[in-house]
Amino acid sequence: MASIDLDTVLDKAWADKSLPEILAAPVAALKGVSERDGELLQEAFGVKTVADLADLKYARWAQALAALDAAR
């Protein structure tokens, strides 16, 4: 089972929200992602929510490549 410290990855306003609320939140709910970053992600890739970012094929591809490199 996966786990994560929500306080380290979310802005304070989102740390007490449920997982469905977080996944539906704008990407700016992630710590370090600005409103402008969110706008740019939407313009470039159609990403509006945290779930959209998680489903972004380019992010999945990059994670897979990094995992392959780590396994070497």
PyMOL Python script that loads the backbone (N, CA, C, O; Angstrom):
from pymol import cmd

cmd.read_pdbstr("""\
ATOM      1  N   MET A   1       0.841  -1.179   0.000  1.00  0.00           N
ATOM      2  CA  MET A   1       0.000   0.000   0.000  1.00  0.00           C
ATOM      3  C   MET A   1       0.884   1.240   0.000  1.00  0.00           C
ATOM      4  O   MET A   1       1.845   1.326   0.764  1.00  0.00           O
ATOM      5  N   ALA A   2       0.559   2.180  -0.846  1.00  0.00           N
ATOM      6  CA  ALA A   2       1.330   3.417  -0.937  1.00  0.00           C
ATOM      7  C   ALA A   2       0.933   4.375   0.180  1.00  0.00           C
ATOM      8  O   ALA A   2      -0.216   4.402   0.620  1.00  0.00           O
ATOM      9  N   SER A   3       1.904   5.154   0.623  1.00  0.00           N
ATOM     10  CA  SER A   3       1.610   6.186   1.616  1.00  0.00           C
ATOM     11  C   SER A   3       2.438   7.422   1.288  1.00  0.00           C
ATOM     12  O   SER A   3       3.466   7.348   0.614  1.00  0.00           O
ATOM     13  N   ILE A   4       1.957   8.565   1.788  1.00  0.00           N
ATOM     14  CA  ILE A   4       2.641   9.823   1.530  1.00  0.00           C
ATOM     15  C   ILE A   4       2.290  10.781   2.665  1.00  0.00           C
ATOM     16  O   ILE A   4       1.180  10.749   3.195  1.00  0.00           O
ATOM     17  N   ASP A   5       3.231  11.620   3.025  1.00  0.00           N
ATOM     18  CA  ASP A   5       2.993  12.652   4.033  1.00  0.00           C
ATOM     19  C   ASP A   5       2.374  13.844   3.317  1.00  0.00           C
ATOM     20  O   ASP A   5       3.067  14.591   2.627  1.00  0.00           O
ATOM     21  N   LEU A   6       1.065  14.018   3.484  1.00  0.00           N
ATOM     22  CA  LEU A   6       0.351  15.072   2.764  1.00  0.00           C
ATOM     23  C   LEU A   6       0.875  16.457   3.082  1.00  0.00           C
ATOM     24  O   LEU A   6       0.819  17.346   2.231  1.00  0.00           O
ATOM     25  N   ASP A   7       1.384  16.662   4.291  1.00  0.00           N
ATOM     26  CA  ASP A   7       1.922  17.975   4.662  1.00  0.00           C
ATOM     27  C   ASP A   7       3.139  18.353   3.827  1.00  0.00           C
ATOM     28  O   ASP A   7       3.433  19.537   3.668  1.00  0.00           O
ATOM     29  N   THR A   8       3.845  17.369   3.294  1.00  0.00           N
ATOM     30  CA  THR A   8       5.046  17.666   2.504  1.00  0.00           C
ATOM     31  C   THR A   8       4.741  17.911   1.034  1.00  0.00           C
ATOM     32  O   THR A   8       5.568  18.481   0.323  1.00  0.00           O
ATOM     33  N   VAL A   9       3.565  17.490   0.563  1.00  0.00           N
ATOM     34  CA  VAL A   9       3.278  17.614  -0.867  1.00  0.00           C
ATOM     35  C   VAL A   9       2.120  18.553  -1.187  1.00  0.00           C
ATOM     36  O   VAL A   9       1.899  18.882  -2.353  1.00  0.00           O
ATOM     37  N   LEU A  10       1.380  18.986  -0.172  1.00  0.00           N
ATOM     38  CA  LEU A  10       0.225  19.843  -0.409  1.00  0.00           C
ATOM     39  C   LEU A  10       0.380  21.193   0.264  1.00  0.00           C
ATOM     40  O   LEU A  10       1.013  21.307   1.314  1.00  0.00           O
ATOM     41  N   ASP A  11      -0.202  22.217  -0.347  1.00  0.00           N
ATOM     42  CA  ASP A  11      -0.319  23.501   0.337  1.00  0.00           C
ATOM     43  C   ASP A  11      -1.180  23.286   1.576  1.00  0.00           C
ATOM     44  O   ASP A  11      -2.037  22.402   1.603  1.00  0.00           O
ATOM     45  N   LYS A  12      -0.947  24.091   2.586  1.00  0.00           N
ATOM     46  CA  LYS A  12      -1.635  23.921   3.872  1.00  0.00           C
ATOM     47  C   LYS A  12      -3.151  23.878   3.739  1.00  0.00           C
ATOM     48  O   LYS A  12      -3.812  23.140   4.469  1.00  0.00           O
ATOM     49  N   ALA A  13      -3.703  24.643   2.834  1.00  0.00           N
ATOM     50  CA  ALA A  13      -5.157  24.697   2.678  1.00  0.00           C
ATOM     51  C   ALA A  13      -5.754  23.363   2.240  1.00  0.00           C
ATOM     52  O   ALA A  13      -6.952  23.134   2.405  1.00  0.00           O
ATOM     53  N   TRP A  14      -4.939  22.499   1.693  1.00  0.00           N
ATOM     54  CA  TRP A  14      -5.428  21.223   1.172  1.00  0.00           C
ATOM     55  C   TRP A  14      -5.065  20.030   2.039  1.00  0.00           C
ATOM     56  O   TRP A  14      -5.558  18.930   1.789  1.00  0.00           O
ATOM     57  N   ALA A  15      -4.227  20.205   3.042  1.00  0.00           N
ATOM     58  CA  ALA A  15      -3.698  19.088   3.824  1.00  0.00           C
ATOM     59  C   ALA A  15      -4.768  18.313   4.589  1.00  0.00           C
ATOM     60  O   ALA A  15      -4.571  17.136   4.893  1.00  0.00           O
ATOM     61  N   ASP A  16      -5.890  18.946   4.905  1.00  0.00           N
ATOM     62  CA  ASP A  16      -6.929  18.257   5.677  1.00  0.00           C
ATOM     63  C   ASP A  16      -8.087  17.768   4.807  1.00  0.00           C
ATOM     64  O   ASP A  16      -9.106  17.322   5.333  1.00  0.00           O
ATOM     65  N   LYS A  17      -7.943  17.846   3.497  1.00  0.00           N
ATOM     66  CA  LYS A  17      -9.004  17.433   2.574  1.00  0.00           C
ATOM     67  C   LYS A  17      -8.953  15.927   2.333  1.00  0.00           C
ATOM     68  O   LYS A  17      -7.935  15.277   2.572  1.00  0.00           O
ATOM     69  N   SER A  18     -10.057  15.398   1.862  1.00  0.00           N
ATOM     70  CA  SER A  18     -10.124  13.973   1.528  1.00  0.00           C
ATOM     71  C   SER A  18      -9.364  13.720   0.220  1.00  0.00           C
ATOM     72  O   SER A  18      -9.115  14.643  -0.556  1.00  0.00           O
ATOM     73  N   LEU A  19      -9.010  12.478  -0.002  1.00  0.00           N
ATOM     74  CA  LEU A  19      -8.287  12.123  -1.230  1.00  0.00           C
ATOM     75  C   LEU A  19      -9.091  12.483  -2.481  1.00  0.00           C
ATOM     76  O   LEU A  19      -8.511  13.029  -3.420  1.00  0.00           O
ATOM     77  N   PRO A  20     -10.395  12.206  -2.541  1.00  0.00           N
ATOM     78  CA  PRO A  20     -11.146  12.628  -3.737  1.00  0.00           C
ATOM     79  C   PRO A  20     -11.117  14.146  -3.951  1.00  0.00           C
ATOM     80  O   PRO A  20     -11.058  14.609  -5.090  1.00  0.00           O
ATOM     81  N   GLU A  21     -11.157  14.919  -2.865  1.00  0.00           N
ATOM     82  CA  GLU A  21     -11.077  16.377  -2.993  1.00  0.00           C
ATOM     83  C   GLU A  21      -9.709  16.802  -3.515  1.00  0.00           C
ATOM     84  O   GLU A  21      -9.609  17.696  -4.355  1.00  0.00           O
ATOM     85  N   ILE A  22      -8.668  16.165  -3.018  1.00  0.00           N
ATOM     86  CA  ILE A  22      -7.308  16.497  -3.453  1.00  0.00           C
ATOM     87  C   ILE A  22      -7.122  16.161  -4.927  1.00  0.00           C
ATOM     88  O   ILE A  22      -6.552  16.957  -5.674  1.00  0.00           O
ATOM     89  N   LEU A  23      -7.588  15.012  -5.348  1.00  0.00           N
ATOM     90  CA  LEU A  23      -7.436  14.620  -6.749  1.00  0.00           C
ATOM     91  C   LEU A  23      -8.210  15.539  -7.686  1.00  0.00           C
ATOM     92  O   LEU A  23      -7.807  15.741  -8.832  1.00  0.00           O
ATOM     93  N   ALA A  24      -9.321  16.097  -7.206  1.00  0.00           N
ATOM     94  CA  ALA A  24     -10.123  17.026  -8.005  1.00  0.00           C
ATOM     95  C   ALA A  24      -9.634  18.467  -7.898  1.00  0.00           C
ATOM     96  O   ALA A  24     -10.131  19.351  -8.596  1.00  0.00           O
ATOM     97  N   ALA A  25      -8.662  18.698  -7.026  1.00  0.00           N
ATOM     98  CA  ALA A  25      -8.154  20.058  -6.793  1.00  0.00           C
ATOM     99  C   ALA A  25      -7.310  20.522  -7.972  1.00  0.00           C
ATOM    100  O   ALA A  25      -6.765  19.707  -8.715  1.00  0.00           O
ATOM    101  N   PRO A  26      -7.205  21.839  -8.138  1.00  0.00           N
ATOM    102  CA  PRO A  26      -6.279  22.352  -9.153  1.00  0.00           C
ATOM    103  C   PRO A  26      -4.848  21.977  -8.793  1.00  0.00           C
ATOM    104  O   PRO A  26      -4.535  21.778  -7.619  1.00  0.00           O
ATOM    105  N   VAL A  27      -3.986  21.879  -9.784  1.00  0.00           N
ATOM    106  CA  VAL A  27      -2.609  21.452  -9.536  1.00  0.00           C
ATOM    107  C   VAL A  27      -1.876  22.400  -8.589  1.00  0.00           C
ATOM    108  O   VAL A  27      -0.881  22.011  -7.978  1.00  0.00           O
ATOM    109  N   ALA A  28      -2.350  23.626  -8.462  1.00  0.00           N
ATOM    110  CA  ALA A  28      -1.733  24.573  -7.530  1.00  0.00           C
ATOM    111  C   ALA A  28      -1.919  24.137  -6.079  1.00  0.00           C
ATOM    112  O   ALA A  28      -1.323  24.737  -5.184  1.00  0.00           O
ATOM    113  N   ALA A  29      -2.726  23.115  -5.824  1.00  0.00           N
ATOM    114  CA  ALA A  29      -2.849  22.560  -4.472  1.00  0.00           C
ATOM    115  C   ALA A  29      -1.567  21.842  -4.060  1.00  0.00           C
ATOM    116  O   ALA A  29      -1.329  21.627  -2.872  1.00  0.00           O
ATOM    117  N   LEU A  30      -0.752  21.477  -5.027  1.00  0.00           N
ATOM    118  CA  LEU A  30       0.532  20.829  -4.745  1.00  0.00           C
ATOM    119  C   LEU A  30       1.544  21.879  -4.309  1.00  0.00           C
ATOM    120  O   LEU A  30       1.654  22.943  -4.918  1.00  0.00           O
ATOM    121  N   LYS A  31       2.267  21.572  -3.267  1.00  0.00           N
ATOM    122  CA  LYS A  31       3.272  22.502  -2.749  1.00  0.00           C
ATOM    123  C   LYS A  31       4.294  22.803  -3.840  1.00  0.00           C
ATOM    124  O   LYS A  31       4.843  21.894  -4.464  1.00  0.00           O
ATOM    125  N   GLY A  32       4.539  24.083  -4.058  1.00  0.00           N
ATOM    126  CA  GLY A  32       5.527  24.501  -5.038  1.00  0.00           C
ATOM    127  C   GLY A  32       4.974  24.738  -6.434  1.00  0.00           C
ATOM    128  O   GLY A  32       5.703  25.198  -7.313  1.00  0.00           O
ATOM    129  N   VAL A  33       3.696  24.433  -6.655  1.00  0.00           N
ATOM    130  CA  VAL A  33       3.077  24.680  -7.955  1.00  0.00           C
ATOM    131  C   VAL A  33       2.223  25.936  -7.834  1.00  0.00           C
ATOM    132  O   VAL A  33       1.269  25.971  -7.057  1.00  0.00           O
ATOM    133  N   SER A  34       2.563  26.953  -8.593  1.00  0.00           N
ATOM    134  CA  SER A  34       1.838  28.228  -8.514  1.00  0.00           C
ATOM    135  C   SER A  34       0.579  28.184  -9.381  1.00  0.00           C
ATOM    136  O   SER A  34       0.385  27.270 -10.182  1.00  0.00           O
ATOM    137  N   GLU A  35      -0.257  29.184  -9.199  1.00  0.00           N
ATOM    138  CA  GLU A  35      -1.440  29.332 -10.051  1.00  0.00           C
ATOM    139  C   GLU A  35      -0.999  29.462 -11.511  1.00  0.00           C
ATOM    140  O   GLU A  35      -1.620  28.884 -12.403  1.00  0.00           O
ATOM    141  N   ARG A  36       0.067  30.217 -11.749  1.00  0.00           N
ATOM    142  CA  ARG A  36       0.574  30.396 -13.117  1.00  0.00           C
ATOM    143  C   ARG A  36       1.086  29.078 -13.686  1.00  0.00           C
ATOM    144  O   ARG A  36       0.858  28.773 -14.857  1.00  0.00           O
ATOM    145  N   ASP A  37       1.779  28.296 -12.858  1.00  0.00           N
ATOM    146  CA  ASP A  37       2.219  26.968 -13.300  1.00  0.00           C
ATOM    147  C   ASP A  37       1.015  26.142 -13.735  1.00  0.00           C
ATOM    148  O   ASP A  37       1.058  25.462 -14.759  1.00  0.00           O
ATOM    149  N   GLY A  38      -0.057  26.204 -12.954  1.00  0.00           N
ATOM    150  CA  GLY A  38      -1.281  25.476 -13.280  1.00  0.00           C
ATOM    151  C   GLY A  38      -1.867  25.931 -14.605  1.00  0.00           C
ATOM    152  O   GLY A  38      -2.312  25.112 -15.409  1.00  0.00           O
ATOM    153  N   GLU A  39      -1.865  27.242 -14.832  1.00  0.00           N
ATOM    154  CA  GLU A  39      -2.358  27.778 -16.099  1.00  0.00           C
ATOM    155  C   GLU A  39      -1.522  27.260 -17.272  1.00  0.00           C
ATOM    156  O   GLU A  39      -2.061  26.887 -18.315  1.00  0.00           O
ATOM    157  N   LEU A  40      -0.225  27.244 -17.090  1.00  0.00           N
ATOM    158  CA  LEU A  40       0.670  26.771 -18.158  1.00  0.00           C
ATOM    159  C   LEU A  40       0.485  25.281 -18.423  1.00  0.00           C
ATOM    160  O   LEU A  40       0.510  24.849 -19.575  1.00  0.00           O
ATOM    161  N   LEU A  41       0.299  24.493 -17.366  1.00  0.00           N
ATOM    162  CA  LEU A  41       0.039  23.063 -17.546  1.00  0.00           C
ATOM    163  C   LEU A  41      -1.269  22.835 -18.299  1.00  0.00           C
ATOM    164  O   LEU A  41      -1.371  21.941 -19.139  1.00  0.00           O
ATOM    165  N   GLN A  42      -2.262  23.658 -17.983  1.00  0.00           N
ATOM    166  CA  GLN A  42      -3.536  23.530 -18.688  1.00  0.00           C
ATOM    167  C   GLN A  42      -3.387  23.900 -20.156  1.00  0.00           C
ATOM    168  O   GLN A  42      -3.907  23.209 -21.033  1.00  0.00           O
ATOM    169  N   GLU A  43      -2.675  24.990 -20.422  1.00  0.00           N
ATOM    170  CA  GLU A  43      -2.469  25.414 -21.806  1.00  0.00           C
ATOM    171  C   GLU A  43      -1.685  24.373 -22.606  1.00  0.00           C
ATOM    172  O   GLU A  43      -2.034  24.063 -23.745  1.00  0.00           O
ATOM    173  N   ALA A  44      -0.639  23.847 -22.009  1.00  0.00           N
ATOM    174  CA  ALA A  44       0.252  22.939 -22.731  1.00  0.00           C
ATOM    175  C   ALA A  44      -0.307  21.526 -22.859  1.00  0.00           C
ATOM    176  O   ALA A  44      -0.175  20.896 -23.908  1.00  0.00           O
ATOM    177  N   PHE A  45      -0.937  21.024 -21.783  1.00  0.00           N
ATOM    178  CA  PHE A  45      -1.317  19.609 -21.755  1.00  0.00           C
ATOM    179  C   PHE A  45      -2.776  19.347 -21.394  1.00  0.00           C
ATOM    180  O   PHE A  45      -3.200  18.193 -21.346  1.00  0.00           O
ATOM    181  N   GLY A  46      -3.542  20.393 -21.141  1.00  0.00           N
ATOM    182  CA  GLY A  46      -4.939  20.197 -20.751  1.00  0.00           C
ATOM    183  C   GLY A  46      -5.101  19.738 -19.313  1.00  0.00           C
ATOM    184  O   GLY A  46      -6.166  19.253 -18.932  1.00  0.00           O
ATOM    185  N   VAL A  47      -4.057  19.886 -18.513  1.00  0.00           N
ATOM    186  CA  VAL A  47      -4.075  19.458 -17.113  1.00  0.00           C
ATOM    187  C   VAL A  47      -4.775  20.519 -16.278  1.00  0.00           C
ATOM    188  O   VAL A  47      -4.355  21.675 -16.246  1.00  0.00           O
ATOM    189  N   LYS A  48      -5.855  20.113 -15.597  1.00  0.00           N
ATOM    190  CA  LYS A  48      -6.594  21.035 -14.735  1.00  0.00           C
ATOM    191  C   LYS A  48      -6.514  20.631 -13.265  1.00  0.00           C
ATOM    192  O   LYS A  48      -6.538  21.487 -12.381  1.00  0.00           O
ATOM    193  N   THR A  49      -6.419  19.342 -13.006  1.00  0.00           N
ATOM    194  CA  THR A  49      -6.490  18.848 -11.633  1.00  0.00           C
ATOM    195  C   THR A  49      -5.266  18.003 -11.284  1.00  0.00           C
ATOM    196  O   THR A  49      -4.472  17.639 -12.151  1.00  0.00           O
ATOM    197  N   VAL A  50      -5.139  17.706 -10.009  1.00  0.00           N
ATOM    198  CA  VAL A  50      -4.070  16.820  -9.547  1.00  0.00           C
ATOM    199  C   VAL A  50      -4.196  15.467 -10.241  1.00  0.00           C
ATOM    200  O   VAL A  50      -3.193  14.883 -10.652  1.00  0.00           O
ATOM    201  N   ALA A  51      -5.420  14.969 -10.372  1.00  0.00           N
ATOM    202  CA  ALA A  51      -5.632  13.680 -11.058  1.00  0.00           C
ATOM    203  C   ALA A  51      -5.205  13.752 -12.511  1.00  0.00           C
ATOM    204  O   ALA A  51      -4.612  12.807 -13.030  1.00  0.00           O
ATOM    205  N   ASP A  52      -5.501  14.868 -13.178  1.00  0.00           N
ATOM    206  CA  ASP A  52      -5.065  15.031 -14.569  1.00  0.00           C
ATOM    207  C   ASP A  52      -3.545  14.954 -14.671  1.00  0.00           C
ATOM    208  O   ASP A  52      -3.008  14.328 -15.585  1.00  0.00           O
ATOM    209  N   LEU A  53      -2.858  15.592 -13.730  1.00  0.00           N
ATOM    210  CA  LEU A  53      -1.401  15.572 -13.745  1.00  0.00           C
ATOM    211  C   LEU A  53      -0.883  14.151 -13.539  1.00  0.00           C
ATOM    212  O   LEU A  53       0.067  13.729 -14.198  1.00  0.00           O
ATOM    213  N   ALA A  54      -1.505  13.424 -12.630  1.00  0.00           N
ATOM    214  CA  ALA A  54      -1.096  12.038 -12.377  1.00  0.00           C
ATOM    215  C   ALA A  54      -1.311  11.152 -13.600  1.00  0.00           C
ATOM    216  O   ALA A  54      -0.559  10.205 -13.827  1.00  0.00           O
ATOM    217  N   ASP A  55      -2.336  11.464 -14.382  1.00  0.00           N
ATOM    218  CA  ASP A  55      -2.655  10.670 -15.568  1.00  0.00           C
ATOM    219  C   ASP A  55      -1.919  11.119 -16.821  1.00  0.00           C
ATOM    220  O   ASP A  55      -2.035  10.483 -17.868  1.00  0.00           O
ATOM    221  N   LEU A  56      -1.168  12.203 -16.726  1.00  0.00           N
ATOM    222  CA  LEU A  56      -0.471  12.733 -17.894  1.00  0.00           C
ATOM    223  C   LEU A  56       0.534  11.706 -18.418  1.00  0.00           C
ATOM    224  O   LEU A  56       1.458  11.304 -17.712  1.00  0.00           O
ATOM    225  N   LYS A  57       0.338  11.299 -19.646  1.00  0.00           N
ATOM    226  CA  LYS A  57       1.181  10.224 -20.187  1.00  0.00           C
ATOM    227  C   LYS A  57       2.648  10.592 -20.175  1.00  0.00           C
ATOM    228  O   LYS A  57       3.493   9.716 -19.994  1.00  0.00           O
ATOM    229  N   TYR A  58       2.977  11.857 -20.362  1.00  0.00           N
ATOM    230  CA  TYR A  58       4.383  12.253 -20.384  1.00  0.00           C
ATOM    231  C   TYR A  58       5.024  12.097 -19.005  1.00  0.00           C
ATOM    232  O   TYR A  58       6.193  11.729 -18.896  1.00  0.00           O
ATOM    233  N   ALA A  59       4.262  12.374 -17.970  1.00  0.00           N
ATOM    234  CA  ALA A  59       4.767  12.169 -16.606  1.00  0.00           C
ATOM    235  C   ALA A  59       4.970  10.677 -16.342  1.00  0.00           C
ATOM    236  O   ALA A  59       5.967  10.281 -15.738  1.00  0.00           O
ATOM    237  N   ARG A  60       4.029   9.857 -16.791  1.00  0.00           N
ATOM    238  CA  ARG A  60       4.169   8.397 -16.600  1.00  0.00           C
ATOM    239  C   ARG A  60       5.370   7.868 -17.369  1.00  0.00           C
ATOM    240  O   ARG A  60       6.112   7.027 -16.862  1.00  0.00           O
ATOM    241  N   TRP A  61       5.563   8.353 -18.584  1.00  0.00           N
ATOM    242  CA  TRP A  61       6.714   7.917 -19.375  1.00  0.00           C
ATOM    243  C   TRP A  61       8.018   8.294 -18.689  1.00  0.00           C
ATOM    244  O   TRP A  61       8.938   7.480 -18.613  1.00  0.00           O
ATOM    245  N   ALA A  62       8.104   9.518 -18.191  1.00  0.00           N
ATOM    246  CA  ALA A  62       9.319   9.978 -17.516  1.00  0.00           C
ATOM    247  C   ALA A  62       9.577   9.153 -16.262  1.00  0.00           C
ATOM    248  O   ALA A  62      10.724   8.807 -15.979  1.00  0.00           O
ATOM    249  N   GLN A  63       8.528   8.833 -15.503  1.00  0.00           N
ATOM    250  CA  GLN A  63       8.688   8.012 -14.306  1.00  0.00           C
ATOM    251  C   GLN A  63       9.177   6.613 -14.672  1.00  0.00           C
ATOM    252  O   GLN A  63      10.031   6.054 -13.984  1.00  0.00           O
ATOM    253  N   ALA A  64       8.645   6.050 -15.742  1.00  0.00           N
ATOM    254  CA  ALA A  64       9.074   4.717 -16.179  1.00  0.00           C
ATOM    255  C   ALA A  64      10.543   4.729 -16.600  1.00  0.00           C
ATOM    256  O   ALA A  64      11.293   3.811 -16.268  1.00  0.00           O
ATOM    257  N   LEU A  65      10.950   5.761 -17.326  1.00  0.00           N
ATOM    258  CA  LEU A  65      12.352   5.855 -17.734  1.00  0.00           C
ATOM    259  C   LEU A  65      13.275   6.001 -16.526  1.00  0.00           C
ATOM    260  O   LEU A  65      14.342   5.390 -16.478  1.00  0.00           O
ATOM    261  N   ALA A  66      12.865   6.805 -15.561  1.00  0.00           N
ATOM    262  CA  ALA A  66      13.672   6.973 -14.344  1.00  0.00           C
ATOM    263  C   ALA A  66      13.750   5.659 -13.564  1.00  0.00           C
ATOM    264  O   ALA A  66      14.799   5.337 -13.006  1.00  0.00           O
ATOM    265  N   ALA A  67      12.666   4.905 -13.519  1.00  0.00           N
ATOM    266  CA  ALA A  67      12.670   3.611 -12.825  1.00  0.00           C
ATOM    267  C   ALA A  67      13.598   2.632 -13.511  1.00  0.00           C
ATOM    268  O   ALA A  67      14.303   1.870 -12.849  1.00  0.00           O
ATOM    269  N   LEU A  68      13.603   2.645 -14.845  1.00  0.00           N
ATOM    270  CA  LEU A  68      14.524   1.781 -15.590  1.00  0.00           C
ATOM    271  C   LEU A  68      15.969   2.130 -15.269  1.00  0.00           C
ATOM    272  O   LEU A  68      16.802   1.244 -15.076  1.00  0.00           O
ATOM    273  N   ASP A  69      16.261   3.414 -15.215  1.00  0.00           N
ATOM    274  CA  ASP A  69      17.621   3.847 -14.916  1.00  0.00           C
ATOM    275  C   ASP A  69      18.010   3.447 -13.502  1.00  0.00           C
ATOM    276  O   ASP A  69      19.143   3.022 -13.273  1.00  0.00           O
ATOM    277  N   ALA A  70      17.092   3.574 -12.549  1.00  0.00           N
ATOM    278  CA  ALA A  70      17.377   3.218 -11.163  1.00  0.00           C
ATOM    279  C   ALA A  70      17.608   1.721 -11.000  1.00  0.00           C
ATOM    280  O   ALA A  70      18.314   1.294 -10.087  1.00  0.00           O
ATOM    281  N   ALA A  71      17.013   0.925 -11.884  1.00  0.00           N
ATOM    282  CA  ALA A  71      17.140  -0.528 -11.797  1.00  0.00           C
ATOM    283  C   ALA A  71      18.458  -1.033 -12.399  1.00  0.00           C
ATOM    284  O   ALA A  71      18.804  -2.205 -12.244  1.00  0.00           O
ATOM    285  N   ARG A  72      19.190  -0.146 -13.086  1.00  0.00           N
ATOM    286  CA  ARG A  72      20.453  -0.564 -13.707  1.00  0.00           C
ATOM    287  C   ARG A  72      21.512  -0.831 -12.692  1.00  0.00           C
ATOM    288  O   ARG A  72      22.634  -1.191 -13.050  1.00  0.00           O
TER     289      ARG A  72
END
""", "prot")
cmd.dss("prot")
cmd.show_as("cartoon", "prot")
cmd.util.cbc("prot")
cmd.orient("prot")
